[in-house]
Amino acid sequence: FAVVPLISLFNSSNNSSPAPTNLQSSKEELIKKFTEQEKSYQKILEREPKNTFALERVTDARLKLYQITGDVTMLQKSLPTLDELIKQNPKNQTLAALKHQIAIMIERESKKPAH
């Protein structure tokens, strides 16, 4: 599970400025890609709720969608799958650290003024 790259998502600033037009199409392609990834692995989890690979991929897709879109609901939706991964790997401190960072990000996002 690529947790280190996920943690690095939170170390880079989430820049919400509009993307230049030439980057907009690639941004939309990435959103589509990760949305499709999330949905396909979510279907696996409906059949096999403890499937570690699917849990990792759903969590990864949601965190990448947050990074691209800034949609805090993606962070919130990543918590249940991350909780299941932590249950399966209780000694994995990296997962616990990631959950803590996500909780901080959710808290920070909830304090931002609405636009």
C-alpha positions, 0 to 999 in steps of 0.5 A: 500500500502506497501510504508514503505517497498518500501522506505526501499529499498532505505535505504539499499545499492544496492550491485551489487557484483555477488551473490554466486551460491547457491543464484543465483537460488533464485535470478532468481526465484525472478526476474521471480516472480516479472516480472510475477507480473508486467506483470499481473498487467500491463494487468489490468491497460490496461483495468482499468488505475486507478485501485489502487490495480494494480498500487500499485502492478506494482510499488511494482514489479518494485521497487523490480526488481530494488532492485534485478537487479539494473536495473535503467529502473525499477525505471524509469518505476515506476514513471508513476504508482506512479504519478497516485497513487499520483493523487489518494491520493494527501494528502499521503506524503509518496507517494510523499517522495517515488517519490522524493527518486526514482528521486534521485536514478535515478539521482544518477544512471545516474551519474555512469560511464558505465561499 
